[in-house]
C-alpha cells in the first residue's frame, strides 16, 4: 500500500464537498486529476471509497472509516509543518485573517509594525466574514484571525486585543429628533427609529441587534448594506440610524461628511476584538508576539480616532 499526502488531501476535500468538481476547485486541480488520484487510492486500499452518483459523491462505509484516519494523518502533518515554521518565533510566513469591519482601519499599521520587526516576514492576509475565517482557521488555511470575541467554533482559542466602543450615527436631522433623550441615550432607547445594518454574516450586525434589543424581524431593521462605507453614506443621506465602531469612525466621517456621531450614555456599548487561533497549533511564542503587536497597534489607532472625533462628537 502506497498512499500519498496529496491523495489524502484530495480525499478529504471530496468528503467535505461531496462533489468531484467542487473538491477539485478547493484543492486547485482539474477534476480529472482529482478523480485519478481517488481511483489510485481505492486501488491501493482494495475497496471503493466513494459512491459515484450523477450529482454528488457519497462516502462508502469503508470510505468513512478511511476518512477518520486521513484526517488524523493530515492534522499531524499540519502540526509538524507549524512546529518547523514557528521554531524561531514570529518569522517565515504568516497567514492572517481579519473581518471586514476591522481590516481597513488597522491593517496598514499592522503590516508596517510586523515588517519593522522582521523585514523578511511573509504576511498573507485574508479578509472575510467571521464564519469564513473560522472555517479557514479550522482547515489550517489561516494561522490566526482578528475578529470579535468570543469566537464561535470548535477547537479555537482567543486572546483579547482591545475594546471598540459603538457610537450612534445618523444625519443631523435624524439625531435631532432624539432631543432631550440624548443625555441618557441607550441603544435600547432608539424607539421606532429605522436601524440600518450590514448584511447577514457580519458579526457587527449581530452585535448591533443584541445591544439594541432588536431582532431581524423588527419592522424598522434593514440589513442590506455590504460594507461600512455604504452604511455611512446611507445614514448620512438620512435613511436611518446605525452603530459605528470607534475604530472606523474617523475614516467613515471623512468619506461621509454629512454623517453625525453621538456617544451613548455610560456604560457605552462595545465589541471586544481578539486574536483567534487553533488550540492545537504550536504556540512557541509566535502567537504572543503577534498578539502584542496587534494590541499595540489597535490601541494606538483607537487613541488617534478618539482624539480626532472629540471636537465633532455629540455626547449622549
ABEGO torsion letter per residue (X at the ends): XBBBAAAAAAAAAAAAAGBAAAAAAAAGBBAAAAAAAAAAAAAAAGBBABBBBAABBBBBAAAAAAAAAAAAAAAAAAAAAAAAAAAAEBBEBBBBBBBAAAAAAAAAAAAAAAAAABAABBBBBBBBBAAAAAAAAAAGABABBBBBOBBBBBGBBBBBABBBBBBBBBBAAAAAAAEAAAAABBAAAAEABBBBBBBBGBAAAAAAAAAAGBBAABAABBBABABAAAAAAAAAAGAEBBBBBAAAAAAAAAABAABBBBBBBOBBBBBBBBBBBBAABBAGGAAAAAAAAAAAAAAAAAAAAAAAAAAABBBX
